[in-house]
Amino acid sequence: MTGIDAWGFATDGPEPAGKPRGRALDPNSGPGHAVPATSEPSSATTDTWSAAGEAPDPQRTARAALTRILEPGDETAGRWLREMGPAALWQTLSDDDAAPPPGATPAKVAGLRLRAARARPRADLDAVTALGGRFICPGDDEWPGQLDDLGDARPIGLWVRGTANLRLWALRSVAVVGARACTEYGAHLATTLGAGLADRGWTVVSGAAYGVDGAAHRGALAADGATTAVMASGVDHPYPRGHTELIGRIAEQGLVVAELPPGDHPTRSRFIQRNRVIAALTRGTVVVEAELRSGSLVTARRAQTLGRFTMGMPGPVTSGLSAGVHQLLRNEAAVVTDADEVIELVGSIGDLAPDREGRTRIRDLLDPVATLVLEALPARGRTDTGHLAQEAGVPRDVTHAKLFELLSLGFVQRCGDRWELARRAESTGRSRRGGP
């Protein structure tokens, strides 16, 4: 007697007890395209399975389907997924006769079922495989556990291009975000920061947008470092189009990550939801130039709510493109100016930025009494030791000794029994930042 397996295909053995007949899911076409339980698999389905070498994991396939049905960051749908499981939720949304998920409005369910009708999870999985990519799910070895901090807004799964391990790269990662229409100052800061972080072994994460995002990615690539682009579209749908070459380079040298399945396009809300992934994936977020109403500030504030470090690179107070950063800095964000200062915040104990000091001069090294004697000398002209002792409030013999100390250091010069300021005194060192 021929039986039916869990996917609706004929088997050589008897049908398992309790297994209902009727419509069954076709993993190649999606649950919205059910096939008769007694039918044989189509040739297309057979080819897909034989190419893969084994039957697909039902839970993974269901999650792949749900990425095409549900919008990123939908917490209501995330609750359904948590309570029902991916396979049951996919089945519910694909079957017009099934009871809707708990608390679902008829309008929402109707819209999701229209999307379920066009879900082709096996085709999507094959498409990302053809790109050299993969689809990772919660519980996989490569799944970054910090994304679980998003709760029911956690991604259903992530489509990934690139050979690196996303979980390992995310362990030491920093988000660099900012204005699309950035200034040359902002682009320079982002490029330098991206290169500095990458050079120190940190992954630079951003959204591959114009402006600060692209500059940060390019800086990391130029340093031959690690960078990850989190997309608001499918991993095979470069956006913006002007960054097609850049995103291709990131896929070769780094990672391109998306919640949406291959071929899907971005929308305004998807850009906003993409930002929550950037915030959760990284140890901290740095904002480089942002207006008061900026998606970059959304990323930074989401990072704050998730307990991540939030940082800003200040700009001119007269620049509207820095107004959002300055507002952020007035609250809980930390001021940073380079990669060392970022790593001091987000890194491990001992990852300290170098001390920053201004120019050191010999005068800074004088003892207080010598300083009093030096300051008592007139700016022009000469004076004797007795007058200097009175002006400095220092005993004459002490004043006399300090004058000879100042003479040896080049601060004063002697003209008979009178003293005057030397014309030049040199510094002993240079700023730690460089310069004469």
C-alpha positions in Angstrom: 0.0 0.0 0.0 1.4 3.4 -1.0 1.6 5.9 1.8 2.1 9.7 1.9 5.0 11.4 3.6 4.9 14.7 5.6 5.4 16.7 2.4 2.6 15.0 0.4 4.7 12.7 -1.7 4.1 9.0 -2.3 6.2 6.5 -0.3 6.7 2.8 -0.7 5.4 1.9 2.8 2.0 2.2 4.3 0.7 5.6 5.2 1.5 6.5 8.8 -1.3 6.2 11.3 -3.1 9.5 12.0 -1.6 11.2 8.9 -4.4 13.1 7.2 -5.0 13.0 3.5 -5.9 16.0 1.5 -3.8 19.1 0.5 -0.1 19.0 1.3 2.7 21.5 1.0 4.9 21.7 -2.1 8.2 23.0 -0.8 9.2 24.3 -4.2 6.1 26.4 -4.8 5.1 27.3 -1.3 2.2 26.5 0.9 -0.1 28.7 -1.2 0.3 26.1 -4.0 -0.8 22.9 -2.4 -0.7 19.7 -4.4 -3.0 16.7 -4.1 -1.8 14.3 -1.5 -1.8 11.4 -3.9 0.1 13.1 -6.7 3.7 12.4 -7.5 6.3 15.1 -7.2 6.9 17.2 -10.3 10.1 17.0 -12.3 11.0 20.5 -11.2 10.7 19.5 -7.5 12.6 16.3 -8.1 15.5 18.2 -9.8 15.7 20.7 -6.9 15.9 18.0 -4.3 18.4 15.9 -6.2 20.6 18.9 -6.7 20.6 19.6 -3.0 21.3 16.0 -2.3 18.7 15.7 0.4 15.2 16.9 1.4 15.1 20.4 2.8 14.6 21.0 6.5 10.9 21.8 7.0 11.6 24.4 9.6 14.3 26.2 7.6 12.1 26.1 4.5 9.2 27.6 6.5 11.3 30.4 7.8 12.6 31.1 4.2 8.9 31.3 3.1 8.0 33.6 6.0 10.7 36.1 5.1 8.7 36.7 1.9 5.4 36.9 3.7 6.1 38.9 6.9 7.6 42.4 7.1 10.8 42.8 9.0 10.4 43.8 12.6 6.7 42.9 12.8 6.5 42.1 16.5 2.9 40.7 16.3 4.1 38.2 13.6 7.1 37.5 15.7 4.9 36.6 18.6 2.9 34.2 16.3 6.2 32.7 15.2 7.4 32.2 18.8 4.1 30.7 19.9 3.2 28.5 16.8 6.6 27.7 15.3 7.6 28.5 11.7 6.0 25.5 9.9 2.6 25.9 11.6 2.6 29.6 11.0 3.4 29.1 7.3 0.6 26.5 7.0 -1.9 28.8 8.8 -1.1 31.7 6.5 -1.2 29.6 3.4 -4.6 27.9 4.0 -7.6 30.1 3.5 -9.7 27.7 5.6 -7.3 27.7 8.6 -8.1 29.6 11.7 -6.2 32.9 11.8 -3.3 33.4 14.3 -4.3 34.7 17.7 -5.3 38.3 17.7 -4.9 38.7 13.9 -7.3 41.1 12.2 -9.1 39.8 9.1 -7.5 42.5 6.9 -4.0 41.6 8.0 -4.5 37.9 7.5 -6.0 38.5 4.1 -2.9 40.5 3.0 -0.5 37.9 4.4 -2.3 35.1 2.6 -1.9 37.0 -0.7 1.8 37.1 -0.1 1.9 33.4 1.0 0.4 32.5 -2.4 3.5 33.7 -4.1 6.1 32.3 -1.7 8.6 30.0 -3.4 11.1 29.2 -0.5 12.9 26.4 -2.4 13.5 28.8 -5.3 14.8 31.5 -3.0 17.1 29.0 -1.2 18.4 27.8 -4.5 18.9 31.4 -5.7 21.0 32.4 -2.7 23.0 29.1 -3.1 23.7 30.1 -6.7 25.2 33.4 -5.4 27.5 31.5 -3.1 25.4 32.5 -0.1 23.2 30.8 2.5 20.1 31.3 4.7 20.8 31.1 8.4 18.2 30.7 11.2 18.1 31.1 14.9 19.8 28.1 16.5 22.3 27.7 13.7 26.0 27.8 14.7 26.4 31.0 12.6 23.5 32.8 14.1 24.6 35.9 16.1 23.0 35.4 19.5 22.9 39.2 20.2 20.1 39.5 17.7 17.9 37.6 20.2 17.9 40.8 22.3 15.3 42.1 19.8 12.7 39.8 21.3 9.7 39.3 19.0 11.3 41.8 16.5 14.1 39.4 16.0 14.7 38.5 12.3 13.0 35.4 11.1 16.3 34.4 9.4 19.1 36.1 7.5 20.1 35.7 3.9 23.9 36.0 3.7 26.5 36.5 0.9 30.2 36.1 1.7 32.4 33.3 3.1 33.1 34.7 6.6 31.2 33.5 9.7 28.7 36.1 10.6 28.5 35.2 14.3 32.3 35.4 14.7 32.6 38.7 12.8 29.7 40.2 14.9 31.6 39.5 18.1 34.0 42.4 17.4 31.9 44.8 15.3 31.0 48.4 15.3 28.3 50.2 13.4 29.3 53.4 11.6 26.3 55.3 10.3 25.5 58.8 9.3 24.1 61.2 6.7 23.6 60.2 3.1 24.3 63.8 1.9 27.4 64.1 4.1 30.0 66.8 3.7 33.7 66.2 2.8 34.4 66.4 6.5 32.0 63.6 7.3 33.2 61.4 4.4 36.8 61.9 5.6 35.9 61.0 9.2 33.9 57.9 8.2 36.6 56.7 5.8 39.4 57.2 8.4 37.3 55.6 11.2 36.4 52.6 9.0 40.0 52.0 8.1 41.2 52.5 11.7 38.7 50.0 13.1 39.4 47.4 10.4 43.2 47.9 10.8 42.7 47.0 14.5 40.8 43.8 13.8 37.2 45.1 14.1 34.4 44.6 11.7 32.8 47.7 10.3 29.0 47.3 9.9 26.8 49.8 8.0 24.0 50.0 5.5 25.8 50.5 2.2 24.0 53.7 1.6 25.4 56.8 0.0 27.5 59.2 2.2 28.8 58.0 5.5 27.8 54.4 5.1 29.7 54.0 1.8 32.7 55.9 3.1 32.9 53.6 6.2 32.8 50.5 4.0 35.4 51.8 1.6 37.7 52.7 4.5 37.5 49.1 5.8 38.0 47.6 2.3 41.0 49.9 1.7 42.6 48.6 4.9 42.0 45.0 3.7 39.7 44.6 6.7 36.3 43.1 7.6 33.1 44.9 6.7 29.4 43.9 6.7 26.6 45.6 4.7 23.1 45.1 6.2 20.7 45.6 3.3 17.0 46.8 3.2 16.6 44.6 0.1 17.5 41.2 -1.1 21.2 40.3 -1.1 21.1 40.1 -4.9 19.3 43.4 -5.3 22.0 46.1 -4.8 20.6 49.4 -3.4 21.4 52.1 -4.1 22.1 51.2 -7.7 25.1 53.5 -7.7 26.7 51.2 -5.1 26.4 48.0 -7.1 30.2 47.7 -7.5 30.8 48.6 -3.8 28.3 46.0 -2.6 29.9 43.4 -5.0 33.3 44.1 -3.4 31.8 43.8 0.1 30.3 40.4 -0.9 33.7 39.2 -2.1 35.8 40.6 0.8 33.2 40.8 3.6 29.5 40.0 4.1 26.2 41.2 2.7 23.3 40.4 5.0 19.5 40.9 4.5 16.2 39.9 6.1 14.4 40.0 2.8 14.7 37.1 0.3 16.5 37.3 -3.0 15.1 39.8 -5.4 13.0 41.7 -2.9 13.1 45.5 -3.0 13.5 48.2 -0.3 10.8 50.4 1.1 10.9 53.3 3.6 9.8 51.2 6.5 12.3 48.5 5.6 15.1 51.0 5.8 14.0 51.8 9.4 13.7 48.2 10.4 17.1 47.4 8.9 18.5 49.9 11.4 17.4 47.8 14.3 19.5 44.8 13.0 22.6 47.0 12.6 22.1 48.2 16.2 21.6 44.8 17.7 24.3 43.1 15.6 27.2 45.3 16.9 28.9 46.2 20.1 28.3 49.9 19.6 27.1 52.5 17.1 29.0 55.6 15.9 27.1 58.4 14.2 29.1 60.6 11.9 27.0 63.6 10.8 23.2 63.4 11.0 20.4 66.0 10.8 17.9 66.3 13.6 15.6 63.9 11.6 17.8 61.1 10.5 17.6 57.4 10.2 21.1 57.2 11.8 19.7 58.6 15.0 17.1 55.8 14.9 19.9 53.3 14.8 21.7 55.1 17.7 18.7 55.3 19.9 17.8 51.6 19.2 21.4 50.8 20.2 20.8 52.7 23.5 17.7 50.7 24.3 19.5 47.5 23.6 22.3 48.5 26.0 24.9 49.0 23.3 27.4 51.8 23.3 26.3 54.9 21.4 28.9 57.3 20.2 29.0 60.5 18.1 31.7 62.4 16.2 31.1 66.1 16.6 31.2 68.6 13.8 30.9 72.4 13.4 28.1 73.8 15.6 26.9 75.8 12.6 26.4 72.7 10.5 22.8 71.3 10.2 24.4 68.0 9.3 25.9 67.8 12.7 22.9 69.0 14.7 21.5 65.5 15.2 24.9 64.2 16.4 25.2 67.1 18.9 21.7 66.4 20.2 22.7 62.8 20.7 25.8 63.9 22.5 23.8 66.1 24.9 22.0 62.9 26.1 23.8 59.6 26.7 26.2 59.3 23.7 29.9 59.5 24.1 32.2 61.8 22.1 34.8 59.9 20.0 37.2 61.3 17.5 39.0 58.2 16.1 39.1 54.4 16.1 41.2 54.2 19.3 38.6 56.0 21.3 35.8 53.9 19.9 37.7 50.7 20.8 38.4 51.9 24.3 34.6 52.0 24.8 33.5 48.9 23.1 36.6 46.7 23.5 37.9 44.6 26.3 39.7 45.7 29.4 43.0 47.1 28.4 42.0 48.4 25.0 42.8 51.9 26.0 43.2 54.8 23.7 46.6 56.5 23.9 46.9 59.5 26.2 46.2 62.8 24.4 48.3 65.8 25.5 49.0 69.2 24.1 52.5 70.5 23.3 54.8 70.3 26.3 57.0 73.3 26.9 60.0 73.7 29.2 58.0 76.4 31.1 55.5 73.7 32.1 58.3 71.9 33.9 59.5 74.9 36.0 59.0 74.7 39.7 56.5 77.3 41.2 59.2 79.6 42.6 61.1 79.8 39.3 57.8 80.6 37.6 57.2 83.5 40.0 60.6 85.0 39.3 60.2 84.5 35.5 56.8 86.2 35.6 58.2 89.1 37.5 60.5 90.1 34.7 59.2 93.0 32.6 58.1 92.2 29.0 60.5 94.9 27.8 63.6 96.3 29.4 65.8 95.1 32.2 65.7 95.1 35.9 68.0 94.1 38.8 67.8 91.2 41.2 66.5 93.3 44.2 63.6 94.6 42.2 62.7 91.1 40.9 62.8 89.8 44.5 60.3 92.4 45.5 58.0 91.8 42.5 58.1 88.1 42.9 57.8 88.1 46.7 60.8 85.7 46.9 63.9 86.2 49.1 66.8 87.9 47.2 69.2 84.9 47.5 66.5 82.5 46.3 65.7 84.9 43.4 69.4 85.1 42.5 69.6 81.3 42.4 66.4 80.9 40.3 67.7 83.5 37.8 70.7 81.4 37.1 68.5 78.3 36.6 66.4 80.3 34.2 69.5 81.5 32.4 70.7 77.9 31.9 67.3 77.0 30.4 67.4 79.9 28.0 64.5 81.9 29.5 66.5 85.0 30.6 69.8 86.7 29.7 72.2 88.7 31.9 73.4 92.2 31.0 75.9 93.2 33.7 74.0 93.3 37.0 70.6 93.4 35.3 68.3 90.8 33.8 65.9 90.6 30.9 63.8 88.0 29.1 65.5 86.0 26.4 64.0 86.4 22.9 63.2 82.7 22.5 62.4 79.6 24.5 62.0 76.2 22.9 59.7 73.3 23.7 60.9 69.9 24.8 58.5 67.7 23.0 55.7 67.4 20.5 52.0 66.7 20.7 51.1 63.1 20.7 49.0 63.8 17.7 52.0 65.1 15.8 53.0 68.5 14.6 55.9 70.9 15.4 
